[in-house]
């Protein structure tokens, strides 16, 4: 023990230095230097790249004397559709009042439908011309790339957009990443209008999607590189490990403990929170059933199975789970997992009460989705299924709108909805019928009678020759 005054002073000095060492401070008084600001917790941002879309100007317009498919399975003969202020103002019979000053279109012998919505397109990220320099749909560097977003690849000048509008009556479409990866990245839903930027086409308020893929593609791409997955069980193992990591990240985010952003995990946390919709490329019925089980294990929901050539085998399960199937009419048999389909796939799924969609996945097929639906409709009728034309139109507008989370805004001709409308020059299920006029948000974007009304991208205008430069 230290005794006396000298010993007491030494003890006091020793204690002072010990206190400085413990707190990491010096002899300055507390508060002389500001404390470092605490890192802010990361929160999920639903819309970090907001839409800048603004409708083109339109005029009050009445289309009368037409057969109307309202998109939700209803039909009106000798009907009238009134468009005003960018919205569907009224839909009714021949006695529907038409306001003074409205443009009147005589649709006698013609048909009006909601605009076609393609839930599975790669326009813009696999644009025309199809060359390697334009191949921007697959980030094939890892089996899971949820951090990439298709909108960052979309080229607004793709000539395919105007062809889909003029030849196919497509007014909205979802642009997806490719299917090389188990988790290919975020999708984007667009209004099919000319724009300098992709944000100028972005459907306002549409939720993001997550593109997933099962089956042959991921195991073929990565197994060939000597990496996992190389089997279907490897596909599921990688998926489950990634979802497990995402669930832990979401919990930390919910608890305010995430301070360093992980862009991949942010996307998956958005799925687990119900903010981002899952669109799953999947062919075989058994794999779709396994994906449903996996979604229940980790607490997310599949919005739509895409391609789904064996959906007819589990149509009752899909109906029970409220999962849509986006399908081709007769495009199957080109690889083993696509081998066991039937031309009646679409009508069989529809008759089971499940959400049924016709999609393209192709820059040419998107221009004739009405004809693809007609082929499926005919196959169903040959089998004895009674499906009306107006019921079949739900496959092209109302169901894809619901599956994309935009059914409250478009997809059917109901007052107050966006005036995304097509006037066809005949029955839209005829191979001889084409769009005559197309309105998007009430603006006339295409008129077959007016060559100047067809949008042409800058890319299609070409480059001036040497003699043309002044």
Buried (B, 14 or more C-beta within 10 A) or exposed (E): EEEEEEEEEEEEEEEEEEEEEEEEEEEEEEEEEEEEEEEEEBEBEEEEBEBBBEBBEBEBBBBBBBBBBBBBBBBBEBBBBBBBEBBBBBBBEEEBEBEEEBEEBEBEEBBBBBBBBBBBBBBBBBBBEEEEEBBBBBBBEBBBBBBBBBBEBBBBBBBBBBBBBBBBBBBBBBBBBBBBBBBBBBBBBBBBBBBEEBBBBBBBBBBBBBBBBBBBBBBEBBBEEEEBBBEBEBBBEBBEEBBEBBBEBBEBBBEEEBEEEBEBBBBBBBBBBEBBBBBBBBBBBEBBBBBBEBBEEBEBBBBBBBBBBBBBBBBEBBBEBEBBBBBBBBBBEEEEBBEBBBBBBBBBBBBBEBBBBBBBBBBEBBBBBBBBBBBBBBBBBEEEBEBEBBBBBBBBBBBBBBBBBBBEBBBBBBEEBBBBBBBBBBBBBBEEBBBBBBBBBBBBBBBBEEEEBBBEBEBEEEEEEEEEEE
